[in-house]
Amino acid sequence: MLLDRGLTQAAIAYALGRQVGGAVQRNLLRRRLRELFRAKSPQILPGFYLVGAASGATQLSFVELGKEVDSLLERCAQKG
């Protein structure tokens, strides 16, 4: 996370390596993460974010993944 108050919104990139799964699993995870972050965009401080995932992330349900994203955003807000 690199905060930049000059931005109007957050710029989020995803780094999902092969250890996360095959291309189909990585793309599905990326789409799910993108939707979760889009829904939370009013809560995200403007800046640059790089989101990675552990190998078990593809096994999480959408709700479980959402809870992980909420936890991540809380930690980012505390540092901001």
Contacts in CASP RR format, 6 or more apart in sequence:
PFRMAT RR
TARGET T0000
AUTHOR 0000-0000-0000
METHOD contacts of the structure
MODEL  1
MLLDRGLTQAAIAYALGRQVGGAVQRNLLRRRLRELFRAKSPQILPGFYL
VGAASGATQLSFVELGKEVDSLLERCAQKG
1 47 0 8 1.000
1 48 0 8 1.000
1 49 0 8 1.000
1 50 0 8 1.000
1 76 0 8 1.000
1 79 0 8 1.000
1 80 0 8 1.000
2 47 0 8 1.000
2 48 0 8 1.000
2 49 0 8 1.000
3 45 0 8 1.000
3 46 0 8 1.000
3 47 0 8 1.000
3 80 0 8 1.000
4 46 0 8 1.000
4 47 0 8 1.000
4 48 0 8 1.000
5 46 0 8 1.000
6 46 0 8 1.000
7 46 0 8 1.000
7 47 0 8 1.000
7 48 0 8 1.000
8 46 0 8 1.000
9 41 0 8 1.000
9 44 0 8 1.000
9 46 0 8 1.000
10 37 0 8 1.000
10 41 0 8 1.000
10 44 0 8 1.000
10 45 0 8 1.000
10 46 0 8 1.000
10 47 0 8 1.000
10 48 0 8 1.000
10 49 0 8 1.000
11 47 0 8 1.000
11 48 0 8 1.000
11 49 0 8 1.000
12 34 0 8 1.000
12 37 0 8 1.000
12 44 0 8 1.000
12 49 0 8 1.000
12 50 0 8 1.000
12 51 0 8 1.000
13 48 0 8 1.000
13 49 0 8 1.000
13 50 0 8 1.000
13 51 0 8 1.000
14 30 0 8 1.000
14 33 0 8 1.000
14 34 0 8 1.000
14 50 0 8 1.000
14 51 0 8 1.000
14 52 0 8 1.000
14 53 0 8 1.000
15 50 0 8 1.000
15 51 0 8 1.000
15 52 0 8 1.000
16 26 0 8 1.000
16 29 0 8 1.000
16 30 0 8 1.000
16 52 0 8 1.000
16 53 0 8 1.000
17 26 0 8 1.000
18 26 0 8 1.000
19 55 0 8 1.000
20 26 0 8 1.000
20 29 0 8 1.000
20 53 0 8 1.000
20 54 0 8 1.000
20 55 0 8 1.000
20 56 0 8 1.000
20 57 0 8 1.000
20 58 0 8 1.000
21 55 0 8 1.000
21 58 0 8 1.000
25 58 0 8 1.000
26 58 0 8 1.000
28 58 0 8 1.000
29 53 0 8 1.000
29 57 0 8 1.000
29 58 0 8 1.000
32 62 0 8 1.000
32 65 0 8 1.000
33 51 0 8 1.000
33 53 0 8 1.000
33 65 0 8 1.000
33 69 0 8 1.000
36 62 0 8 1.000
36 65 0 8 1.000
36 66 0 8 1.000
36 69 0 8 1.000
37 44 0 8 1.000
37 51 0 8 1.000
37 69 0 8 1.000
40 69 0 8 1.000
40 70 0 8 1.000
40 73 0 8 1.000
43 73 0 8 1.000
43 77 0 8 1.000
44 73 0 8 1.000
44 76 0 8 1.000
45 76 0 8 1.000
45 77 0 8 1.000
45 80 0 8 1.000
49 76 0 8 1.000
51 72 0 8 1.000
57 65 0 8 1.000
57 68 0 8 1.000
60 68 0 8 1.000
END
